[in-house]
């Protein structure tokens, strides 16, 4: 198929769509305006379009001219609660920001729908276009799966693909690997309960604050001494809360941490060990504790066969110089992992660093000043369309 040339032809419209989405980003599982923009962008295409019951998802089904299998393509739609400081002419002003590039993902998936719709009669099978809210920590993919996403055509998909823009990688370069692609994401919550009192008389209290501080240090020691270096873990304490008045020892203190693993076995170990570690430290100081490690997103695992196909497709479309195999997994997490647990597929990164930003100086995704070059949108749409077409175009 000539999807690259056709992608160039529709790129201008996709850039305009992306900037509309960028100006008014929405956060979470309920994105009514974003949903409407997507519905309007899909209007006129030969799609069966449905929306979510619990969340503002959009599912488009394209049925090919002949029977065949189903392929799923994903684009997430939600933004982050970040105040934008890019200075762009189309910057958001509502206190939220598409700081992870999901506006590009949404526009790119609309582009893929337009490209494949133009070739509907040549397709032997069907395509599910998955527009999901709530990727940023809320598990929007899980809601869509529970609402029957994989049954949208009547046949479970044989392949699933998603692209994610990356502000720190060279524009238009695809990066991925077979097997473990991204880490699991989990939340550790620990509250230590003591006995409060006057700050000048700590001996009459059971102070939970130094106990929480000791737990923070113990978590770091645990990672370096109890974790296999060949099955790495990241434990980052990001929240500490204790007390209000400076002269009052509080009754309780708490910490929150993000915990990343690259295997289910290590997650099982941490689920047992980290709460126990906190409980024993607290007990040594006469405190009690409520400690929980809550699983959030599982490890993102790319299917070896589908990833080999992805390498072949993208190399054929764009050349070997634009396809890179990552040596190591990324410690970020993705709820597309939930789809990949059900359907063999590939999750890939796509570089979108602007030309005026030097390598090594680009802000990361989630930064208030991060910028993405939306000139990649034509290729983004073409790549998704070609990955689907590989399974549905027969000689």
Secondary structure, 3 states (H helix, E strand, C coil): CCHHHHHHHHHHHHHHHHHHHHHCCCECCCCHHHHHHHHHHHCCCCEEEEECCCCCCEEEEEECCEEEEEEEEEEECCEECCCCCCCCCCCCCCCCECCCCHHHHHHHHHHHHHHHHCCHHHCEEEEEEEEECCCCCCCHHHHHHHCCHHHCCCCCCCEEEEEEEEEEEECCCEEECCEEEECEEEEEEEEEECECEECCCHHHCECCHHHHHHHHHHHHHHHHHHCCCCCCEEEEEEEEEECCCCCEECCEEEEEEEEEECCHHHHHHHHHHHHHHHHHHHHHCCCEEEEEEEEEECCEEECHHHHHHHHHHHHHHHCHHHEEECCCCECCCCCHHHHHCCCCEEEEEEEEECCCCCCCCCCCCCCCCCCCCHHHHHHHHHHHHHHHHHHHCCC
